[in-house]
Each structure stands twice: as structure tokens, then as C-alpha cells.
Amino acid sequence: MNKLELVSAIRMLLSKNNLITVKESVSDNFKGDVIEVSINNLESNLKSLNQLPNFIYVKDLGLFAVADCPANIIAPGTKKYESGRMQNKVVIITGGAQGFGAGIADEFFKEGANLVIADENSKIGTALVEKYNSQSKPNQAFFVKTDVSELESVENLVTSTVMHFGGIDVMISNAGILRAGGLDEMTAETFALMTKVNYAGYFNCAKTSAAVMKLQYKYDQNRYFDIIQINSKSGLKGSNKNFAYAGGKFGGIGLTQSFALELMPFNIKVNSICPGNFFDGPLWSHPETGIFIQYLKAGKVPGAKNIEDVKKFYENQVPAGRGCGILDVARAAFYAIEQEYETGQAIPVTGGQNMLH
């Protein structure tokens, strides 16, 4: 048994009504109850405990801190957290340092989740984590620099998460890029890059997190785990002069449906969330690289003379009369996690612009 399986096993075997968290301890300076267990008798030893220990020592593998709320031990003096929908769950959010990712992270942290912010931007990601951890709540966050298009980088993300929090309950594959353009403008290099990030990146996230979730299921078959892809309304219908993005998102839904069939026997639910237009985020509104300016330059909106013309064009297509917001997407994610019956779904969050049939 390696450390990855060991910490997953400890967390699942000790979790009863609520998920506990486990953190590999790097210090011998600790206070609290300590029990010693062996690998050979790990399952029977942990199942026989009447109360949750503060620490577990596993011979030859080290010391592990255990807590209902990890900061009760790891960061003494923190406030007790009032109940939250995601309390004690470990949630990875790729592309979590800005835009949709950071907004989703805010909502999950408010609901008690222990967050892993995965992003290529270390400066913004580290600052976001520092903001969360300064709030003196038992749920904590940490940052892992990650390139989702590289499998080795995502493997490091998953291993770091397990070593820090003891497991993974939710993987939110949010990281993505958009480069608009028709067939005449799109280069083969740009198309390949978008496919690598938006399509292969989702595969990398699902492959690595599912391996840990299967280990967790091995030790507790009453728990459910979630892989959620943040897709797009462009994954539900074609997008003019935006085929590289739409094609990757269409493919993402195909992966979701296929992963769902393969992983549901392990209580791993896989769903896509398909937001409509998030007009206020950098993806749309960045003055140099945002979708508004890209679509204006590409001539995607007939007769548009400026960014406001492009924005009004898209607002007028939404029955709800506005763009999609962060809370709209977070609520869809909470639904996907809290229900235990649906998997393989593409959940539209489009204000009625796209309806399933």
C-alpha cells in the first residue's frame, strides 16, 4: 500500500456521518491522542475505534493528522464553522484563480469546502488562497500550479491534494481557453492548442481524479464522488466562427456520457454544466483578448460597430434578458453533487437560451 492509497483508506474508514479530512503531518510537535496502527491490520484497527483520534501513526509511513474540520488541529484557534452544504468535502477547481473558476471557488468556500485552486497563474492563485485562509474558518485552501493540458502536471495536482487533505470528493474541470475565428483565420497550431486544453485537459482531470475516487470507494461503498466539467452552451449547439471551442465542448459532453457509464459502478457521478454567456468575466470582457473584441474583429455579429453592439446582440438572445452569473453555475454544481441519481448529464444554465429536447 502506497501513501496515496493509505491516506484515502484512513479518511474513508474513519468517516461516518460526515467526511473527515486527513493531512500528512510534517512535524513531530503535536498535541492530542495518537494511535498506532499497522498496514496489515489497518482496516480492522480503524473500524474498531470508538472515537476519532487526533493523530494516526503508521509504522514506516509516518504521522497523519485527523479532524472533522482540519484546521481544528492543523491551525489551532480557528473559529468553528457553521454547517455548509460542502462541509468537509475536498474540491479541486482547475482554472480556479480567476473568472468562472474563482467565482465558483468563492461559493464553495462559503459552503465549507476545502479547496484546491489549480491554475497556471501562481500569483493570482496564491493571493486567492491567502484570502481564504485569512478568514479563520476551519475549511482551508491551497494552491497548486497546474497545466491541465499536461497529464504529469495534473497527476501532481491530484497527489498533492491527497497528501494535503486526504482525498478528493469533487473534481471541477473548469480550465479552458477560447480563440474565435472561422476556417480562414484559424491556424492548425491554435486549433491543436484549444483541443489540448479544452478536450484533453478534461480527460487528464477525469483520469487522475477517478483513480483516487475508486480507491475511496474500495473502503466506503456508501459514499458518492463527483467529476464535473464546466462546459458551455457552445457544447449544446454549433457556434458560428467559433468551431474550435464548440467542437471541444461537444467532445467534452461525449466524454462525460462515456465516463459516466464507466464510473457509476464506483459511485462516481460525471456531469457537465453548460453555462450561457458570462458577460462580466474576463473571457468575454477582457479589452484585448475577450470574446466581445474577438467576435467584433471576426465579424461574427453582422453590423456590429463596437463591443456594446456585440453585447446587446447576445443579451437579446436570452429569454431571461441577462448573461449567466457565477451563482447560477455554482447552484448547478451543488445540485449535481447533492443528488445521487443523475449522471452523464449536460445541465444547461442559459436563462432559457438553450433547452434540452
Secondary structure, DSSP 8 states (H G I E B T S, - for coil): --HHHHHHHHHHHH-SSS--EEEE---S---S-EEEE-STTHHHHHHT-SS--SEEEETTTEEEEEESSTHHHHSTT-------TTTT-EEEEETTTSHHHHHHHHHHHHTT-EEEEEES-HHHHHHHHHHHHTT--SS-EEEEE--TTSHHHHHHHHHHHHHHHS--SEEEE---------TTT--HHHHHHHHIIIIIHHHHHHHHHHHHHHHHHHH-TT--EEEEEE--GGGTS--TT-HHHHHHHHHHHHHHHHHHHHHGGGTEEEEEEEE---TTSHHHH-TTTSHHHHHHHHT-STT--SHHHHHHHHHTT-TTSS---HHHHHHHHHHHHH-SS--S-EEEESTTSS---
